[in-house]
């Protein structure tokens, strides 16, 4: 007979395997994202085809996200004119909190919000389970990496942008 501990471990292992398999994977075309900016315009991920895109999921209340933004503030101007774009998807439910954080963090890249928070369609579609989470998408709209930061992100950008 199996112990309760063994059964619980097995269930956890099966759930983790399902989660890993469900995660959006490298080598696949990026699912569409179409969300509003602060002024109400809709930005579509597909409209950025031809650029290397960092799709960055974050929120104003997420400390690690805000720290990550500091790195992006330094990186973005260096690669922007070479065909790099950041599409930041906020999971904030409060628009004012989101806009204050964008301003305070000096996020000059594309910013959109999915006010549904963890229950939003975008979170479910991309299977986001934690933030910050980011996906690097090549010029053809294919996912090439996940959660790169710092020197690893720069190395990937140099390779993708031909530097």
N, C-alpha and C positions, 0 to 999 in steps of 0.2 A: 504494500500500500504506500501511497505517496503522502508525505507530510504536508501540512498547510503551507509551510515555508517553501517547499519544492513547487507546489502548485502555484503559489503566488509568484515565485521567480519565473516559472514557465510562462505565465500570463504576461508578466512584465516584458519578458524577452520577445514574445509574439507581438505585443503592442509596439515595442521599440522597432522591431523589424518592419512593421506596417508603416510606422512614421517615416523611417528612412526611405522606404520604397515610395512613399507618397510625396516626398520632397521633390520639388522641381529639380531636374537633373541637368548637368553639363551636357552640351552637345545637342540639346533640344531647342527648338524655336521658343522664344520668350512669349508667354501668353500676353494678350493685350491688357493694357492699363489705360483707362480713360477717366480722369478725375479733374475736379475744378481747382483753379488757382485762387488766390485771394480775391481777385477781381471778378471771378465767376467764369472766366474762359476755361474751356476744357482742353487739357493737353493729353494727347494720345502717345503712348510709347511708340507705336508704329510710325508716327510722324518724325521720329528721330532716326529712322533707318538711314544708313550711310554714315552714322556717327558711332563711336564707341560710347556706350552709356553705362553709367553706374546707377542702378536702380536701388535706392537706399530707403529702407523702411525704418522709421524713427518716430519719436514723440517728444514733446517739450518736457514731460515729467520723467524721462528716462535719462538718468545720469550718464551711463556709458554712451548713449547716443549723442549727448551734448559734447562729450569729450571727443568722440569721433568727428563731429562737425568741425572742431578746431583743426584737425588734420586736413579735412577737405578744403577748408578756407585757404590753406597754404598751397594745396595741390591744384585746385581748380584753375587759377589764373595761368599756371605753368602749361597746362594742356588744353585749355579751352579753344584756343585758336588753331589747334592741330587736329580738331575733329572729335574732341571729348566733351561729353555733356553728363551732368548729374541730374537725375530726376528723383527728387526726394519726396517720398510718400509719408505724410504724417498720419499717425493713428490717433491724434488728439480728437477728443469729442468737443472741445471748446475752441472755437476759431480764434478768439482773442489770445488764449494761451499759446496757440500755434504761431500766430503772427508776431507776438512779443518775442518768442524764442528765435524765430527766423531773424528778426531784427537784431537781437542781442548777440546771436552767434555769427552775424554777418554772412548769412547764407545767400550768396548772389546767384546761385544756380536755380534751375527750375524747381518750384515748390508747389506741391499739390496736397490736398487733404482728403482723407476718407473718414468722414465724421462718425462712421459706424464703429470705430475703435476695433476691438478684438472680434466683434461680431460682423465686421464688414465683408462685403463680397470679395474685395481685393485680398484681404487676409486669408480668406478661405481658398480663393483661386490659387494664390501663391503658396499656400500652406505655411504661413508664417507662424512660428511657435515661440519666438523670442525676438526682441529687438535690442540693439541694432542688428539688422540683417541686410546684407547687400548682395546684389548680383551684378557681375560684370558681363555686359552683352556686346558682342562684336558688331561690326558694321552691317552684317547680314541679319541681325536680330536673333543670333544664336547665343545661348548662355555658355560662357567660357570659364567662369570662376564664381566662387561664392565667398563672401566675408573677407575679402582681401583688404589689408590696411597698410599704411606706411610704405616701406621699401618694396614689399611684395606687390602692392597695387601699382606703384611706380614702374616696377619691372614689367608687369603685364601691360601697362599702358604703352610703354616704350616699344614692346614687341608688337602690339596691335596697331599702333599708330606709325610704325615704321621708323622709329628713332634709333 
